[in-house]
Amino acid sequence: MRKVRDYDAELKALGDKARALKAKRVEQLGQLVTATGADALDAETLAGVLLDAIGSKDASAKEAWRAKGAAFFQRRGRKGGGAAAIDGSGAATEPRGDAADGSGSTANG
């Protein structure tokens, strides 16, 4: 005879896993903000910058931001696992001093 599945327990386990993944994602985003030095910005400024980035239609600006981000993670990786720390293996503890450099020369036109 077939074993009866406990759908309630499975749903609860899936819900717990989803909450854990969401919490991990939020923690990683916080670590990224800290690692880039963006925690020096007030919340309104940071939110405005992110909203401009999301709303940007300028593909070349987005590619420049992506390249700058990739270079950031490569530098952090050479400094002793900093990129891995942002990926969730630990806390990012090396804030950068040049947080104002984040906008670069690519303006949201």
ZIKA-V889023 format. One record per pair of residues at least 24 apart in sequence whose C-alpha atoms are under 10 Angstrom apart, sorted by the first residue. I is the first residue (numbers start at 1). J is the second residue. D is the distance in whole Angstrom. If there is no record, write none. Layout:
{{I;J;D} {I;J;D}}
This chain:
{{24;87;9} {24;88;7} {25;87;9} {25;88;9} {27;86;9} {27;87;10} {27;88;8} {27;91;9} {28;85;9} {28;86;6} {28;87;6} {28;88;6} {28;89;10} {28;90;9} {28;91;9} {28;92;9} {29;86;8} {29;87;9} {29;88;10} {30;86;9} {30;91;10} {30;92;9} {31;85;8} {31;86;6} {31;87;9} {31;88;9} {31;90;9} {31;91;7} {31;92;6} {31;93;9} {31;95;10} {32;83;9} {32;85;9} {32;86;6} {32;87;9} {32;91;10} {32;92;8} {32;95;10} {33;86;10} {33;92;10} {33;95;9} {34;86;10} {34;91;10} {34;92;7} {34;93;8} {34;94;8} {34;95;6} {34;96;8} {34;99;10} {35;72;10} {35;76;9} {35;82;9} {35;83;9} {35;85;9} {35;86;8} {35;91;9} {35;92;6} {35;93;7} {35;94;6} {35;95;5} {35;96;7} {35;97;10} {35;99;10} {36;69;10} {36;72;8} {36;73;10} {36;92;10} {36;94;9} {36;95;6} {36;96;6} {36;97;9} {36;98;8} {36;99;6} {36;100;10} {36;101;10} {36;102;8} {37;94;9} {37;95;5} {37;96;5} {37;97;7} {37;98;7} {37;99;5} {37;100;8} {37;101;10} {37;102;9} {38;95;9} {38;96;9} {38;97;10} {38;98;9} {38;99;6} {38;100;8} {38;102;8} {39;95;9} {39;99;9} {40;95;10} {40;97;10} {40;99;8} {40;100;9} {41;99;9} {41;100;9} {49;102;10} {49;103;9} {49;108;10} {52;107;10} {52;108;7} {53;107;10} {53;108;8} {55;108;9} {56;107;10} {56;108;6} {56;109;8} {57;108;8} {57;109;9} {58;106;9} {58;107;9} {58;108;7} {58;109;7} {60;106;8} {61;104;10} {61;105;9} {61;106;5} {61;107;7} {61;108;7} {61;109;9} {62;106;9} {62;108;10} {63;106;10} {64;104;9} {64;105;9} {64;106;7} {65;102;9} {65;103;9} {65;104;9} {65;106;8} {68;102;9} {68;104;9} {69;102;10}}
